[in-house]
Amino acid sequence: MFIETRHLRSLQIIARSRSLVQAAEQLHVTQSALSHQIKSLERYFGTPLFLRGCKPLRLTHAGQRLVELANTVLPQISRVEHELQRMAGGELGRLHMTIECHACFEWLIGTLDRYRHDWPDIEVDLRLAMSFDAMPALLHGDIDLVISSDPIEAPGIVFEPLFPYEGRLVVAEEHPLATLPFVTPQDLRHETLITYPVPRDKLDVFKYFLAPAGIEPQAVRHAELTAMILQLVASRRGVAVLPDWVLHETSQPASLRSLPLGERGLHGMLYAAVRKHDRHLAFVQSFIDLAANAVRHMANEKPLQA
């Protein structure tokens, strides 16, 4: 490609000037340098770009076409340069995310609403289709952030802690387990366990509680929505294990009780996974801070009765 942006800028200025001398002054180059630049274009394309001997300067049809190109391309280049400068400063960018934590909808949607208000120039999207292959998608740049409770060692990825949580067993208040101080894996042997429709290795109750004890519940039932899970539990259709932040919501049925899993409880940490080279970006840090604070206020609210 022979045409350069300097050619387009020169022709744009020439079209607005009365002479090459005037154009050269505006471009801060010598008249000789400007004439050489124009002649090189004319030699390459084999056609004159302006009419010699005319005062003021008049462009040929070929020169006019290049000026039209300059008027179209140069503003676009300027706009993109400005956007790149804002991206470098963390003022503009993209934050596409997915979740490996199904229950995160309980706080994430409200957090995203607040984030969009604070960062209106950031392109935000929730890509649920990538939740089952999240880390490769993060490494490949298909998404920019993953909400996860399972940190892994992966080159180029950093896991930023958001907040700790406790997984608690939720039962109906008249359920026989409701009177226990805590439950053991054996207590769930004859229960129907209601879970989100995700692989077992993504569920703490299986990964860290039942599987190590070699215990399988009597049945497993799936429900997409947290509200549906809680309604099923309240109607004695089964029991469920949910993170404590879900149990701080005010819309839960009053006839539910929650219990620790094991004498010490089942505790974990929720993380935001991002690429290392994106970690310093202001809009990424802002989301991490906002996500962490979104759930902290729940710690001061009263959970379901233990």
N, C-alpha and C positions, 0 to 999 in steps of 0.2 A: 504494500500500500504506500503510495508516494505522498499523498496529501497528509500534512501534519496540522495539528491545531494552530501552530504559529502562522501557517499559510492562511488559514481561515480567519484568524484574528486580524492579520494584515489586510486582507481583502475587505473585511468588514469596516475597518477604519478608512481604507481608501475610498470605499463607496460613500462615506460621509464627508469626505474632504474635497477641497477644490483643486488640490495639487499633490504630487508625491512629496514635495517639501513639507507641506502641512501634515500629511499623513505620517511621514517619518518623525516629525517632532512629537506627535501624539504617541507614537510607538517607542520613542526614545531610542531610535536607531538612526544611522546615517542614511541619506538619500541613496547613496551607492549600494548599501547593504539591502535596502528595500527593493531597489531596482533589480539587483541580482536575484533576490528571492522570487520576484514576479517572473523574470526571464526564465528561471529554472522550471517553473510551472508551465510556461508557454512552450518551452522546448520539449518537455515531457509529453504534453498532450497535443502538441503540434497545432496550436491555435492561439491567437492573441486574446488577452483577457481585458484590455481596455484600448480605446482608440487613441492613437498618438496624435498629438497636435491639437487636441480639443481642450478648450478651457471654458468651464471647469472640466475636470476629468469625466469621461463617460465610459462605462463598462460595456464590453461586448456581451452578446448573449451568453457566451461561455463564462465570462466573468460574473454575470448576474446569477447564473446557476450556482456558482461556488459561493456567492454571497448568501443566496437562499439556504444553501447547506450550512453555512456558518451561523445564520440566524436560528436555524433549527437545532444544530448540534451543540454549539457553545453554551447556550443556557442550560441544556441538559447536563453537560459536563460540570458546569459551575454548581448546579443543584446537587449532583452526586458528590462532588468534592466537599460541599458543605455538610452533606449527610455523613460522609466518612469522618470528617472532623468531629461531628457530634457523637458518632459511634466511638471514636477514640477517647472522647471525654466522658463516655458512659451516659450520654443524654439521649441516645437513640439506639435502638437495637431490636432484637427478637428474643422472646422468652416462650418457647414452646415446651410444654412439660407433660409428663405422664405420671401415673401413680402405681406403685406396687402394693399400696395399702387401700383396700376397698372402703374401709370405714372413714377414710380421710375426707370423703365428701361432706362429712358433718361440719367441718370447719373450713375446708378449702374454698368452697364457692364464695362464702362471705369474704374471705381473705383476698380472693381474686378481684372482687368488686372494689374493695378498698385500694388494691394495688393499681388497678386501671385508673382510678381517680387520681392517685398520686403520680402515675407515670403514663399520661395519655399518649405519648409518642412511642411507647414500647408496644410492639406487636405481640400480644398474648394469646395463647391458644392451649387448650387441654386436649391432648392426643391420646385418647383412651385405647385406640387400636394397637398402640405400641406398648401397652403395659406388660404384656407377657414376654417381650423381648427388649426390655427397656435399656439395659446397659450397652449392648451393641449399638442400638439406635442413638444413644448418647455419644458414644465414641465416634460414630460415623457422621455426627452433626445433624441427624434427622430431628432430634429434639435437644433441648438445652438444659433440662433439669428433670430429675426423677425424685419423687417422694418415696422413700423406702425405709424399711426397718431392718434390712439385711445388708450391712456394709460388706464389700468385698475388696480384695486387693486387685486393682486394675490400673495399669499404667495410664496416666493422663486423666484420671478421675479422682476427685476429692469428695469425701462425705462430710458435710457440715452438720453437726448435731442441731436439731430443732428443739426437742423437749423429750423428757422421759415419760413413760406411760406404764400402766399396770393393766394386764389382761385379767378380767374378772369374770367369773361364772355368773350368769344371770338366770334366775329361776323365778317361777311364780311364788308368791308369798306363802301359799299353802303346800308347796312342794316339800317332800320329806327332807331334802338337802338344805332347805332354807334355814333350818335351826342349827346347822353345823357352824363351827368357828372358821373352818376352811374345808376344802374338798381335796381328796387324793385322786390319782388316776383311776384307782379301783372303783371309786364312787360313780364314775361315768360309764362303767362297763355295761350297765343295763339302761342307758339313757339314749334318747334320740338327740343327736347334736346338730343344731341348726347353724349353718355357716354360709358365708358368701360363696358364690360359684367360682372359686379360684383353686389352683393346685394346692395339695396338702402341704407341700414344702414351703408355701407362702403363708401358712397359718401357724402362729406360735403354739396354739393348743396342741396341734399334732407334733410339730417339730421339737418342742422343748418340754412337753408335759406328758402326752400319751405315748408317743413312739419310744422314748427312752425307757418307759416302764413296760413296754410290750402290750399295751392295752388298746383295744379297739372298741369304740362305742357300739351299742346294739344297732344303731342306724345313723345315717348321715342324711340330712335334708338341706337343700339349698334354697336361699332366698336372695334376690338382688338387692333389696332395700333394707336399710337398718330398721325403719319403722315397721316393716312387715315381719322382720325377725323378732322384734320385741312384742308384737301382737301375737305371734305364734307362741312365744314363751308364756305370755300372760294367759293364753287360753289352754295351757298345759299340753301343747303339741310337742314340746321338747325343751331343751336347755340350750344356751348359747354362751360363747366366750367373746366378749367385746372389750375394746380399750376403754379405760376409765373416762376419757374425754367424752365419749358417746353418752356415758351414764350421767354426765353433768347437765345434759340438755333438759329443758323444762317440759318437753312434749312427751315424756315417757309415761307409760301407764303407771298408775300409783301402786298397783298390786304386784310389783316386782321387788326382788331382793338380789343383792350381789354379794359374792363371796370370793375370798382369795383362792387362787389355785396353789395348793400346797401351803405349808405352814409359813413360808417366807414370801409367798406370793410369786407371781410370774411377771417379771419386769423387763422392759425393753427401752430402746431409744429410737426415736424417729429421726431420719436424716433427710437432707436435701443433697443429692448427688449432682455435681456439676463438673464440667471440664476444668482442669487446673488453670488453663490460660484465660478462662472466663471468670475465675473466682474474684478477681480484683474489680470487675465492672460494678459501677455504683448501682445500676438497676438490679443486678443479680443479688448483691448484698442487701439491698432494700427489701427484696422479696423474702430473703432468708430471715431477716429481722422481723418482718411483718408476720411471717408464718409462725415463728417462735412465740411472738407476743400474742398471737391470736388464741392460743390455747392456755397460756399461763393464767389468764384471768379466771379460767374454769377451775383452777386448783383451789380457789377461795370459795367456790360454790359447793353446796352440799350434794354429794352423790346419792345414788340410790341407797336405801337403808341397808346396812350390812347385817 
